[in-house]
Amino acid sequence: MLNPQLLTTFATIVSAGSISAAAVRLGCGKSVVSRQLARLEADLGTRLIQRTTRKLTLTEVGKVVLLEAQQISRALNNVAQISGQFQQEVRGTLRIACPRPLGQRHLVPLITEFTRLHPLVEVTLLVEDRMADLIAEQIDVAIRAAQLEDSSLVARKLADNPRALVAAPSYLERAGTPCTPEDLAQHDCLLWTRDNRVYDEWPLGMDGHTTLVRVQGRIHINDGMALAATACAGAGITLIDRLLVEQELADGTLVELLTPYSLPPGPPLHAVYPARQWLALNT
């Protein structure tokens, strides 16, 4: 197998116009370049360059080999550039937009670890529930639980978004534990509200059949973390994204209810970012 370095040296000799000039470009002695050319010609079993006192002339074989050598030289240079980009320390500014519940519960710990690993990166976290304009506001990435509508954006799925019915043990001790979907009508429920609409119908499924249960409650909340905190305080039962209460379910602060029944998931979580033709490898 031919040594790619010998082919690169050959291409440099031709582009430089002489062995002496090639040696300067390569940062080595003239004798080293001459030996590498001689070795390449020996490996190929033919002469590539006709040498005279005034100039170098390519043989017919040399012309063909030169085309391949130039391609190999370009490929090696590209690989070197890619390697250099990966080896460079990550630096710059990263602007992230995220809904408040996900930002507080999940993203803040990740950013803390990220900035520890990359001390030259400055992070701006925009924690708000509105749909920010990524391009106008120069946001690098947004975390969204919604369908992608803007075709100028790219979405990468991060996770599914399952939901759960939960309540605090203190509430269940006081009001009892529902055993069927119909029992929910007798309980205080904490309801999600948005755009002047109260979501008081909860779909629960079993064996391919879904029951739409109308529930009631005096507390209506438009923030996921506030909804979780109110449930933890023992105010009632709520239907909530599991991502917001994983820790509370794990440590027993909240209890999951009616687990034999299925709940339709919320919109999956996506990382959304502007489509760009070129992205730096270290960002």
GUGU-533276 format. One line per field, with one value per residue (C-alpha): residue number from 0; residue in one letter; chain; x negated, z, y negated. Coordinates in steps of 0.1 Angstrom, whole numbers, plus 5000, padded with zeros to 4 digits. Layout:
<recs>
seq = (NUM_...)
type = (A_...)
mol = (A_...)
px = (X_...)
pz = (Z_...)
py = (Y_...)
</recs>
This chain:
<recs>
seq = (0_1_2_3_4_5_6_7_8_9_10_11_12_13_14_15_16_17_18_19_20_21_22_23_24_25_26_27_28_29_30_31_32_33_34_35_36_37_38_39_40_41_42_43_44_45_46_47_48_49_50_51_52_53_54_55_56_57_58_59_60_61_62_63_64_65_66_67_68_69_70_71_72_73_74_75_76_77_78_79_80_81_82_83_84_85_86_87_88_89_90_91_92_93_94_95_96_97_98_99_100_101_102_103_104_105_106_107_108_109_110_111_112_113_114_115_116_117_118_119_120_121_122_123_124_125_126_127_128_129_130_131_132_133_134_135_136_137_138_139_140_141_142_143_144_145_146_147_148_149_150_151_152_153_154_155_156_157_158_159_160_161_162_163_164_165_166_167_168_169_170_171_172_173_174_175_176_177_178_179_180_181_182_183_184_185_186_187_188_189_190_191_192_193_194_195_196_197_198_199_200_201_202_203_204_205_206_207_208_209_210_211_212_213_214_215_216_217_218_219_220_221_222_223_224_225_226_227_228_229_230_231_232_233_234_235_236_237_238_239_240_241_242_243_244_245_246_247_248_249_250_251_252_253_254_255_256_257_258_259_260_261_262_263_264_265_266_267_268_269_270_271_272_273_274_275_276_277_278_279_280_281_282)
type = (M_L_N_P_Q_L_L_T_T_F_A_T_I_V_S_A_G_S_I_S_A_A_A_V_R_L_G_C_G_K_S_V_V_S_R_Q_L_A_R_L_E_A_D_L_G_T_R_L_I_Q_R_T_T_R_K_L_T_L_T_E_V_G_K_V_V_L_L_E_A_Q_Q_I_S_R_A_L_N_N_V_A_Q_I_S_G_Q_F_Q_Q_E_V_R_G_T_L_R_I_A_C_P_R_P_L_G_Q_R_H_L_V_P_L_I_T_E_F_T_R_L_H_P_L_V_E_V_T_L_L_V_E_D_R_M_A_D_L_I_A_E_Q_I_D_V_A_I_R_A_A_Q_L_E_D_S_S_L_V_A_R_K_L_A_D_N_P_R_A_L_V_A_A_P_S_Y_L_E_R_A_G_T_P_C_T_P_E_D_L_A_Q_H_D_C_L_L_W_T_R_D_N_R_V_Y_D_E_W_P_L_G_M_D_G_H_T_T_L_V_R_V_Q_G_R_I_H_I_N_D_G_M_A_L_A_A_T_A_C_A_G_A_G_I_T_L_I_D_R_L_L_V_E_Q_E_L_A_D_G_T_L_V_E_L_L_T_P_Y_S_L_P_P_G_P_P_L_H_A_V_Y_P_A_R_Q_W_L_A_L_N_T)
mol = (A_A_A_A_A_A_A_A_A_A_A_A_A_A_A_A_A_A_A_A_A_A_A_A_A_A_A_A_A_A_A_A_A_A_A_A_A_A_A_A_A_A_A_A_A_A_A_A_A_A_A_A_A_A_A_A_A_A_A_A_A_A_A_A_A_A_A_A_A_A_A_A_A_A_A_A_A_A_A_A_A_A_A_A_A_A_A_A_A_A_A_A_A_A_A_A_A_A_A_A_A_A_A_A_A_A_A_A_A_A_A_A_A_A_A_A_A_A_A_A_A_A_A_A_A_A_A_A_A_A_A_A_A_A_A_A_A_A_A_A_A_A_A_A_A_A_A_A_A_A_A_A_A_A_A_A_A_A_A_A_A_A_A_A_A_A_A_A_A_A_A_A_A_A_A_A_A_A_A_A_A_A_A_A_A_A_A_A_A_A_A_A_A_A_A_A_A_A_A_A_A_A_A_A_A_A_A_A_A_A_A_A_A_A_A_A_A_A_A_A_A_A_A_A_A_A_A_A_A_A_A_A_A_A_A_A_A_A_A_A_A_A_A_A_A_A_A_A_A_A_A_A_A_A_A_A_A_A_A_A_A_A_A_A_A_A_A_A_A_A_A_A_A_A_A_A_A_A_A_A_A_A_A)
px = (5000_4987_4977_5001_4973_4952_4981_4985_4948_4950_4980_4960_4930_4951_4970_4937_4919_4887_4875_4858_4890_4910_4885_4891_4928_4926_4901_4875_4843_4839_4824_4855_4878_4856_4856_4894_4898_4874_4892_4926_4912_4897_4930_4948_4920_4919_4905_4930_4908_4881_4854_4833_4811_4838_4872_4892_4914_4941_4941_4975_4978_4968_4997_5022_5006_5006_5044_5048_5020_5037_5070_5053_5035_5067_5084_5055_5058_5095_5090_5064_5088_5116_5093_5082_5117_5126_5094_5101_5117_5154_5159_5185_5220_5250_5285_5312_5349_5370_5404_5402_5411_5385_5359_5362_5365_5342_5322_5306_5287_5275_5263_5244_5225_5220_5204_5181_5169_5166_5153_5150_5187_5211_5247_5279_5310_5343_5369_5403_5434_5439_5428_5397_5386_5353_5339_5350_5338_5306_5315_5293_5317_5351_5366_5403_5431_5450_5454_5429_5446_5418_5401_5370_5363_5349_5363_5346_5367_5354_5379_5416_5439_5460_5486_5498_5526_5510_5520_5502_5506_5522_5550_5557_5558_5584_5605_5598_5581_5601_5603_5621_5621_5657_5645_5626_5659_5661_5627_5611_5591_5564_5571_5548_5560_5548_5562_5593_5600_5602_5593_5618_5621_5595_5593_5584_5581_5582_5584_5586_5615_5611_5634_5636_5642_5654_5638_5643_5621_5619_5582_5571_5534_5516_5481_5469_5445_5472_5496_5471_5465_5502_5506_5477_5494_5524_5549_5562_5556_5540_5532_5496_5466_5446_5413_5424_5430_5405_5386_5418_5431_5397_5395_5432_5442_5468_5486_5496_5532_5553_5521_5540_5554_5536_5533_5526_5491_5484_5464_5429_5400_5378_5347_5354_5328_5325_5315_5280_5261_5228_5224_5191_5181_5173_5207)
pz = (5000_4991_5018_5016_5028_4998_4975_4994_4990_4953_4949_4968_4946_4915_4929_4943_4910_4924_4951_4969_4970_4982_5010_5022_5021_5040_5065_5059_5041_5003_5007_5026_4998_4971_4990_4994_4957_4948_4972_4956_4921_4933_4949_4916_4895_4871_4869_4877_4870_4844_4861_4842_4856_4848_4854_4864_4838_4846_4827_4814_4844_4867_4853_4863_4897_4904_4901_4927_4949_4949_4960_4988_4999_5001_5020_5045_5050_5056_5082_5099_5100_5114_5141_5150_5154_5177_5198_5202_5235_5233_5237_5230_5240_5241_5243_5254_5256_5277_5294_5331_5346_5325_5331_5369_5372_5346_5327_5355_5369_5334_5327_5360_5350_5314_5325_5349_5320_5296_5315_5283_5274_5286_5289_5287_5299_5289_5312_5299_5285_5254_5220_5214_5179_5177_5147_5157_5193_5183_5203_5196_5208_5224_5244_5234_5241_5210_5173_5150_5126_5114_5084_5089_5122_5128_5156_5173_5196_5231_5250_5252_5275_5295_5320_5353_5378_5412_5447_5480_5507_5530_5506_5500_5538_5540_5509_5500_5470_5437_5423_5390_5366_5377_5413_5402_5400_5438_5444_5445_5414_5405_5370_5343_5327_5297_5275_5297_5293_5322_5312_5333_5311_5317_5292_5308_5286_5291_5266_5237_5251_5264_5290_5292_5328_5338_5370_5392_5413_5428_5420_5385_5377_5345_5356_5358_5387_5407_5399_5412_5444_5450_5447_5471_5496_5497_5479_5455_5425_5393_5358_5351_5329_5346_5339_5365_5393_5388_5420_5441_5429_5436_5472_5480_5482_5456_5447_5412_5409_5386_5371_5352_5330_5302_5297_5263_5264_5260_5230_5230_5240_5212_5209_5182_5165_5134_5102_5091_5061_5081_5118_5136_5149_5184_5190)
py = (5000_4966_4941_4911_4889_4897_4887_4855_4847_4854_4830_4804_4808_4802_4772_4756_4761_4777_4800_4771_4750_4781_4786_4750_4755_4788_4775_4803_4808_4811_4845_4857_4846_4862_4895_4895_4889_4917_4940_4932_4939_4971_4982_4975_4989_4959_4924_4896_4866_4860_4839_4813_4785_4759_4775_4806_4822_4847_4880_4893_4915_4886_4865_4892_4899_4861_4859_4887_4872_4838_4854_4873_4841_4822_4850_4851_4813_4815_4842_4821_4791_4812_4827_4792_4780_4808_4802_4766_4757_4748_4711_4684_4675_4699_4685_4710_4704_4728_4730_4721_4755_4773_4746_4747_4785_4799_4774_4754_4784_4793_4758_4757_4789_4776_4744_4762_4784_4755_4724_4703_4706_4679_4692_4670_4689_4673_4689_4680_4697_4676_4688_4667_4658_4676_4657_4622_4627_4645_4676_4706_4733_4735_4764_4768_4791_4782_4791_4775_4750_4728_4745_4723_4742_4776_4798_4827_4849_4851_4871_4882_4864_4889_4876_4888_4884_4876_4865_4861_4888_4862_4855_4892_4898_4871_4877_4913_4929_4931_4966_4958_4928_4921_4917_4886_4866_4868_4853_4819_4816_4790_4779_4765_4733_4714_4686_4683_4720_4745_4781_4800_4831_4859_4888_4922_4953_4991_5019_4995_4976_4940_4925_4887_4878_4844_4833_4803_4781_4746_4741_4733_4728_4719_4729_4765_4760_4742_4770_4795_4775_4772_4809_4815_4792_4817_4795_4822_4845_4832_4843_4832_4839_4866_4847_4821_4845_4874_4865_4862_4895_4911_4898_4903_4867_4875_4908_4918_4928_4951_4966_4994_4967_4949_4912_4895_4880_4843_4830_4845_4823_4810_4790_4764_4743_4722_4740_4730_4742_4744_4750_4750_4784_4771_4754)
</recs>
